[in-house]
Amino acid sequence: MQKQAVNSDALGVFFVGLPVGSMAGGERGSEVAVYKGQSAAIDRALKAKGC
């Protein structure tokens, strides 16, 4: 979904001059950041436990 928003933003900026994907609520960067943080925390916990 984030990749689609980025593509929409790129096309919107090129044709209209505005990031249309982000303006329409397609921005998912914060969700991606949360999931990456959770994944990193799980990896650290596994390494700490020797898994």
C-alpha positions in Angstrom: 0.0 0.0 0.0 2.9 2.3 0.8 4.5 1.7 -2.6 1.1 2.5 -4.3 1.0 5.8 -2.3 4.5 6.7 -3.4 3.7 6.0 -7.0 0.5 8.1 -6.8 2.5 11.0 -5.2 5.1 10.8 -7.9 2.6 11.0 -10.7 0.6 13.7 -8.9 3.6 15.9 -8.4 4.6 15.3 -12.0 1.2 16.2 -13.5 -0.5 18.4 -11.0 2.3 19.6 -8.7 0.8 18.1 -5.6 1.3 14.8 -3.7 -2.1 13.4 -4.5 -1.6 10.0 -2.9 -0.7 11.4 0.5 -3.4 14.0 0.3 -6.0 11.3 -0.3 -5.0 9.4 2.9 -2.8 6.8 1.2 0.3 7.6 3.3 1.3 4.4 5.2 4.7 5.5 6.3 3.9 5.5 10.0 2.4 2.0 9.8 5.5 0.7 8.0 7.7 2.3 10.7 5.7 0.7 13.5 5.9 -2.8 11.9 9.7 -2.4 11.3 10.1 -1.4 14.9 8.2 -4.4 16.1 10.3 -6.7 13.8 13.5 -5.2 15.1 12.4 -5.7 18.7 11.5 -9.3 18.1 14.9 -9.9 16.4 16.7 -8.3 19.4 14.7 -10.5 21.9 15.5 -13.6 19.9 19.2 -12.8 19.8 19.2 -12.0 23.5 17.7 -15.4 24.3 20.1 -17.2 22.0 17.5 -18.3 19.5 
